[in-house]
């Protein structure tokens, strides 16, 4: 291994400040590998202060870094390498792992390290976690509960520990003084969860000062069962209550994230007037991003989407009432098997998911898919009749997790359809949030990655929100109180 002194010369120590083009994988073109570019602002001065103080400029650049680390068909790390080169990192300092094809579920993750000299005596080491199109890592997202790991979501924790070992080895092998290193850890979605746990372990165990460990995560799932989460004020998690991913695995199990959750605007939190003002600014930013990447798309959440998700999780919390039930009654294995069948790591499609769940009961599967595909054409009474007919196709005594999940979905739709019938014929009232939830699910079935449900998880949506307002207007640090509306 080349000693540090041979390549930390003038070219690798020159301060950089300015606009850099970031190559990224476009979200809304289904199962494609279309790459475009967006401009981001980078400066070495972003790391001049304490990691425990939020920097909006650093958050934006961190999102750009993690978007550049997305992979197309597991073809490698070329885009993130190009970005690292453009902001002054010598290629001889770069190490990446797990960017090739992988076997399903080895509970690891792709990552990349690099190093450059900052003005003064410090070295900056970015730690970027691959966050999309990550092959066999996809399965690990559902590998949540293991008896050997009671304090964490297992699949994320195992991956984070692997990066921790590799990073500390990199620092030792390359001869860095830990007192003179600043770490920059970032990731999105699964990569955000791994970054969250990695940042916490680095803060607790690495011997480096927390002030020098900068951690920014985006759309991160839940990672840890409380514990010392309050002592990680150098970790910032940017999350949306309209995005289903940061709500999983299950908040009612006691899971949370290390660090500070910075919640993006939603109607339930901010009220009609303030939310509409911020939403207008966000939509303008989103439209500008779409023009730059030459894509036709609008930001179209359904009204009160966060409350519709609250209702969905009211049912999910009953179905998956404890981590032990999730593990011991077959749900974890079921979800892992489904993700293993979609090893490319593409978006979950409800059509294929339902057919997977009901494999072996094609009659019930066909009936369910017909119901959803023709939902808008059916009258309220026809909806009730078709739901009843679909439930009747459930095999006697079948309490398998797959069938229980389908029955739960049908129960939601039946409640909605019955209320719709009552509204039409007896003057009863419709449950608004059931209507919004069914609208969300039917839309997700038909439109998958383009649906209102999945669009909330696009990194371009997070980027538009970050550009829409100053952090003082944009974020709140406490989630609104979720009340059962079941």
C-alpha positions in Angstrom: 0.0 0.0 0.0 1.4 3.4 -1.0 2.4 5.5 2.0 0.3 8.7 2.5 3.2 11.1 1.8 3.5 9.9 -1.8 0.1 11.1 -3.0 -1.1 13.8 -0.6 0.8 16.4 -2.6 -0.4 19.8 -3.8 -3.0 18.5 -6.2 -4.7 16.5 -3.5 -4.5 19.2 -0.9 -5.8 22.1 -3.0 -9.0 23.6 -1.5 -12.1 23.2 -3.7 -15.2 25.4 -3.7 -17.8 25.6 -6.5 -20.4 23.8 -8.6 -19.9 20.2 -9.5 -21.9 18.1 -11.9 -23.3 15.0 -10.2 -24.3 12.0 -12.3 -27.3 10.2 -11.0 -29.8 7.5 -11.8 -33.2 8.9 -12.7 -35.9 7.6 -10.3 -39.1 7.7 -12.3 -38.2 5.7 -15.4 -39.3 2.2 -14.5 -36.5 -0.4 -14.4 -34.2 1.6 -16.5 -30.7 2.8 -16.3 -31.0 6.3 -17.5 -28.3 8.6 -16.1 -28.5 12.4 -16.0 -26.7 15.1 -14.2 -27.6 17.8 -11.7 -25.4 20.6 -10.2 -24.4 20.6 -6.6 -22.3 23.0 -4.5 -19.2 21.7 -2.7 -16.7 23.4 -0.5 -14.0 22.1 1.9 -15.2 24.7 4.3 -18.3 22.6 4.9 -16.2 20.7 7.4 -14.7 23.7 9.2 -17.2 23.6 12.1 -18.6 20.9 14.4 -20.4 17.9 13.1 -23.0 18.5 15.8 -24.3 21.6 14.1 -26.6 21.0 11.2 -25.4 22.4 7.9 -28.1 22.7 5.1 -25.4 23.1 2.5 -23.7 19.9 3.7 -27.0 18.1 3.7 -27.6 19.1 0.0 -24.1 17.9 -1.0 -24.5 14.7 1.0 -27.7 13.9 -0.9 -25.8 14.5 -4.1 -23.0 12.2 -3.0 -25.4 9.4 -2.2 -27.4 9.8 -5.4 -24.1 9.5 -7.4 -23.4 6.2 -5.6 -26.5 4.6 -7.0 -25.6 1.7 -9.4 -26.9 0.7 -12.8 -27.2 -3.0 -13.2 -24.4 -3.5 -10.6 -22.0 -2.1 -13.2 -19.7 -0.5 -10.7 -18.7 2.7 -8.9 -17.7 4.9 -11.9 -20.1 7.8 -11.2 -19.2 8.3 -7.6 -15.5 8.0 -8.4 -16.0 10.7 -11.0 -17.6 13.0 -8.4 -14.8 12.3 -5.9 -12.2 13.2 -8.5 -14.0 16.4 -9.4 -13.8 17.7 -5.7 -10.2 16.8 -5.3 -9.8 13.2 -4.2 -6.8 11.3 -5.7 -7.8 8.0 -7.3 -5.1 6.3 -5.3 -7.0 7.0 -2.1 -10.2 5.5 -3.3 -11.4 2.0 -2.2 -14.8 0.5 -2.9 -16.4 -2.8 -2.1 -19.4 -4.8 -3.0 -20.1 -3.0 -6.3 -20.3 -6.3 -8.2 -23.1 -8.8 -8.4 -23.9 -10.5 -5.1 -25.7 -13.5 -3.9 -29.0 -12.8 -2.2 -28.9 -11.7 1.4 -25.4 -11.7 2.7 -26.3 -8.7 5.0 -23.6 -6.4 3.6 -23.6 -3.2 1.5 -21.7 -1.5 -1.2 -19.5 1.4 0.0 -16.7 3.7 -1.1 -14.0 5.5 0.8 -11.5 8.2 -0.3 -9.3 10.8 1.4 -8.0 14.3 0.8 -6.1 16.9 2.7 -8.2 19.8 4.1 -6.8 23.2 4.7 -4.8 22.9 7.9 -3.8 19.6 9.4 -7.0 17.5 8.8 -7.8 14.8 6.3 -11.4 14.3 5.0 -12.6 10.8 4.5 -16.0 10.4 2.8 -17.9 7.2 3.5 -20.7 6.8 1.0 -23.0 3.9 1.2 -24.6 2.6 -2.0 -28.3 3.1 -1.7 -30.1 1.8 -4.8 -29.9 -1.0 -7.4 -27.7 -3.0 -4.9 -28.3 -6.6 -6.0 -28.5 -9.2 -3.3 -28.5 -6.6 -0.5 -32.1 -6.1 -1.3 -33.1 -9.2 0.6 -31.4 -7.9 3.8 -33.9 -5.1 4.1 -36.4 -7.6 5.5 -33.9 -9.4 7.7 -34.9 -7.4 10.7 -35.1 -9.7 13.8 -32.4 -12.0 15.0 -32.1 -13.3 18.6 -28.3 -12.7 18.4 -28.9 -9.0 17.7 -31.7 -7.9 20.1 -31.0 -4.1 20.0 -31.0 -3.4 16.3 -32.6 -4.1 12.9 -30.3 -6.9 12.0 -29.8 -6.6 8.3 -28.8 -2.9 8.6 -26.6 -3.5 11.7 -24.7 -6.4 10.1 -24.0 -4.3 7.0 -22.9 -1.3 9.2 -20.6 -3.4 11.2 -18.9 -4.7 8.0 -18.3 -1.1 6.8 -17.0 -0.1 10.3 -14.4 -2.9 10.2 -13.4 -1.9 6.6 -13.2 1.8 7.5 -11.1 1.4 10.6 -8.8 -0.9 8.7 -8.5 1.7 6.0 -7.6 4.4 8.5 -5.1 2.2 10.2 -3.6 0.8 7.1 -3.2 4.2 5.4 -1.5 5.6 8.5 -4.0 8.4 9.4 -3.9 10.1 12.8 -7.4 9.6 14.2 -7.2 13.0 15.9 -6.7 14.6 12.5 -9.5 12.8 10.5 -12.9 14.1 9.6 -15.4 11.5 8.5 -18.3 12.3 6.1 -20.9 9.5 6.2 -24.0 9.6 4.0 -26.6 7.3 2.6 -30.2 7.1 1.3 -33.0 4.6 2.2 -31.2 1.3 3.1 -27.9 3.2 2.8 -29.3 5.8 5.2 -30.1 3.1 7.8 -26.6 1.7 7.4 -25.1 5.2 7.7 -27.2 5.8 10.8 -25.8 2.8 12.6 -22.3 3.2 11.3 -22.3 6.9 12.4 -23.4 5.8 15.9 -20.8 3.1 16.3 -18.0 5.4 15.0 -19.1 8.0 17.6 -19.1 5.5 20.4 -16.2 3.2 19.6 -13.7 4.6 17.1 -11.8 6.9 19.3 -12.5 9.8 17.0 -14.2 12.9 18.3 -17.9 13.2 17.6 -17.4 16.7 16.4 -15.4 15.3 13.5 -17.9 12.6 12.4 -20.4 14.2 10.0 -23.4 11.9 9.3 -26.4 12.8 7.0 -29.0 10.2 6.2 -32.1 10.5 3.9 -35.3 8.4 4.0 -33.7 6.0 6.5 -35.8 3.1 7.9 -35.8 2.6 11.7 -32.6 1.1 13.0 -32.3 0.8 16.8 -34.3 0.0 19.9 -33.7 3.3 21.7 -30.7 2.9 23.9 -28.1 5.7 23.7 -29.7 7.4 20.7 -29.8 10.7 22.4 -26.0 11.0 22.6 -25.6 11.1 18.8 -26.3 14.8 18.0 -23.8 14.6 15.1 -26.3 12.4 13.1 -29.0 14.1 11.1 -31.8 12.1 9.5 -34.0 13.9 6.9 -37.3 12.0 6.7 -40.8 12.4 5.4 -44.0 11.2 7.1 -45.5 10.8 3.6 -42.8 8.3 2.7 -43.6 4.8 3.8 -39.9 3.7 4.1 -38.9 5.7 7.2 -41.9 4.2 9.0 -40.5 0.7 8.8 -39.8 -1.8 10.2 -42.4 -1.0 12.9 -42.3 2.1 15.2 -44.6 0.3 17.7 -41.9 -2.3 18.3 -39.9 0.5 19.9 -37.5 1.1 17.0 -36.2 4.6 16.2 -33.1 6.1 14.7 -29.9 7.5 16.2 -29.4 11.2 16.1 -31.9 14.0 15.2 -34.9 13.3 12.9 -35.6 16.3 10.7 -39.2 15.9 9.4 -40.2 17.5 6.1 -43.5 19.3 5.8 -46.8 17.5 5.8 -50.4 18.8 6.3 -50.9 17.0 9.6 -47.9 18.6 11.1 -48.0 22.1 9.6 -51.7 22.9 8.9 -53.3 23.8 5.6 -52.0 27.3 5.1 -48.3 26.7 5.9 -48.2 23.4 4.2 -49.7 24.7 1.0 -47.2 27.6 1.0 -44.2 25.2 1.4 -45.7 22.7 -1.1 -46.0 25.4 -3.8 -42.3 26.2 -3.4 -41.4 22.5 -3.4 -43.3 21.8 -6.5 -41.5 24.7 -8.3 -38.2 23.2 -7.3 -39.3 19.7 -8.3 -40.4 21.0 -11.7 -37.0 22.7 -12.2 -35.2 19.4 -11.3 -37.3 17.5 -13.8 -36.5 20.0 -16.5 -32.8 19.7 -15.8 -32.8 15.9 -16.1 -35.2 16.1 -19.1 -38.1 14.1 -17.6 -41.8 14.8 -17.6 -43.1 14.3 -14.1 -45.2 16.2 -11.5 -45.1 15.9 -7.8 -48.5 14.5 -7.0 -49.1 13.3 -3.4 -52.7 12.5 -2.5 -54.3 14.7 0.1 -53.5 13.8 3.7 -51.2 11.0 2.5 -49.5 10.8 5.9 -52.8 10.1 7.6 -53.7 7.5 5.1 -50.4 5.8 6.0 -51.2 6.1 9.7 -54.3 4.1 8.9 -52.3 1.5 7.0 -50.0 1.1 10.0 -52.9 0.8 12.4 -53.6 -2.5 10.5 -50.0 -3.4 10.1 -49.3 -2.9 13.9 -52.1 -5.4 14.7 -50.9 -7.9 12.1 -47.2 -7.7 13.1 -47.7 -6.9 16.8 -44.2 -7.8 17.9 -40.7 -8.5 16.4 -41.0 -12.0 17.8 -44.2 -12.6 15.8 -42.6 -11.2 12.7 -39.7 -13.6 13.0 -41.3 -16.7 14.5 -44.6 -16.9 12.6 -43.0 -16.7 9.2 -43.5 -13.1 8.1 -39.8 -12.3 8.0 -39.0 -15.4 5.9 -41.9 -14.6 3.6 -40.7 -11.0 2.9 -37.1 -12.2 2.5 -38.2 -14.8 0.0 -40.2 -12.2 -2.0 -37.2 -9.8 -2.1 -35.0 -12.8 -3.1 -37.3 -13.3 -6.0 -36.6 -9.7 -7.1 -32.9 -9.8 -6.5 -32.3 -6.8 -8.8 -33.4 -4.5 -5.9 -36.1 -2.8 -8.0 -39.2 -1.3 -6.5 -41.9 -3.5 -4.9 -44.8 -3.9 -7.3 -48.1 -4.8 -5.6 -49.3 -6.8 -8.5 -46.3 -9.2 -8.4 -46.3 -9.1 -4.6 -49.9 -10.3 -4.3 -49.3 -13.0 -6.9 -46.2 -14.1 -4.9 -48.2 -14.2 -1.7 -51.0 -16.3 -3.2 -48.8 -18.7 -5.2 -50.5 -22.0 -4.9 -54.0 -20.4 -4.7 -54.1 -18.9 -8.2 -57.9 -18.7 -8.1 -57.7 -16.2 -5.2 -54.8 -14.4 -6.8 -56.7 -13.9 -10.0 -59.8 -12.7 -8.2 -57.8 -10.2 -6.1 -55.9 -8.8 -9.2 -59.2 -8.5 -11.1 -60.8 -6.6 -8.2 -57.9 -4.1 -8.0 -57.4 -3.7 -11.8 -61.1 -3.0 -12.2 -61.7 -1.1 -9.0 -62.6 2.2 -10.6 -65.2 0.6 -12.9 -67.0 -1.4 -10.3 -70.0 0.0 -8.4 -70.0 0.0 -4.6 -72.2 -3.1 -4.4 -70.0 -4.9 -7.0 -66.9 -4.0 -5.0 -68.4 -5.6 -1.9 -69.5 -8.7 -3.9 -66.1 -9.1 -5.4 -64.3 -8.7 -2.1 -66.6 -11.3 -0.5 -66.0 -13.7 -3.4 -62.2 -13.2 -3.2 -62.2 -13.9 0.6 -64.3 -17.0 0.0 -61.5 -18.4 -2.2 -59.3 -18.5 0.9 -58.6 -22.2 1.6 -60.1 -23.6 4.8 -57.8 -23.3 7.8 -55.2 -21.2 5.9 -53.6 -18.9 8.4 -50.3 -18.6 6.6 -48.6 -15.1 6.8 -49.1 -14.5 3.1 -52.9 -15.1 3.3 -53.2 -13.0 6.5 -51.5 -10.1 4.7 -54.0 -10.4 1.8 -56.9 -10.8 4.1 -55.8 -7.6 5.9 -55.7 -5.7 2.6 -59.1 -7.0 1.6 -60.5 -6.0 5.0 -59.5 -2.4 4.5 -61.1 -2.4 1.0 -64.3 -4.1 2.3 -64.6 -1.5 5.1 -64.3 1.2 2.4 -66.7 -0.4 0.0 -69.4 -1.0 2.6 -69.2 2.6 3.7 -69.5 3.7 0.1 -72.6 1.5 -0.3 -74.1 3.0 2.8 -73.4 6.5 1.5 -75.0 5.8 -1.8 -78.2 4.0 -0.5 -78.8 4.8 3.2 -77.2 8.2 3.6 -74.4 6.9 5.8 -71.0 8.7 5.9 -67.8 7.6 4.2 -64.6 7.3 6.2 -62.4 9.9 4.5 -59.0 8.2 5.5 -60.2 4.8 4.3 -61.0 6.4 1.0 -57.6 8.0 0.8 -55.8 4.8 1.8 -57.7 2.7 -0.8 -56.9 5.3 -3.4 -53.2 5.1 -2.5 -53.1 1.3 -2.6 -55.0 1.0 -6.0 -52.7 3.7 -7.5 -49.6 1.8 -6.2 -50.9 -1.4 -7.7 -51.3 0.2 -11.1 -48.4 2.6 -11.2 -45.7 1.0 -9.0 -42.7 3.4 -9.0 -44.7 6.2 -10.6 -47.4 6.0 -7.9 -48.1 8.6 -5.2 -47.0 6.0 -2.6 -43.5 5.4 -4.2 -42.9 8.9 -5.5 -42.5 10.1 -1.9 -39.3 7.9 -1.8 -37.6 9.4 -4.8 -34.4 11.2 -3.9 -35.4 13.9 -6.4 -38.4 14.6 -4.1 -36.2 14.9 -1.1 -33.9 17.2 -3.1 -36.8 19.4 -4.1 -37.9 19.8 -0.5 -34.4 20.7 0.6 -34.3 23.4 -2.0 -37.7 24.7 -1.2 -37.1 26.6 2.0 -34.4 27.4 4.6 -34.0 24.8 7.3 -35.6 27.1 9.9 -38.9 26.9 7.9 -38.5 23.4 6.5 -37.9 21.1 9.4 -39.6 20.0 12.6 -37.8 17.7 15.0 -40.7 16.0 16.7 -43.2 13.8 14.7 -46.8 14.7 15.1 -48.8 12.5 17.5 -50.2 9.6 15.6 -53.7 8.6 16.8 -55.5 5.4 15.7 -58.1 6.2 13.1 -58.9 2.5 12.4 
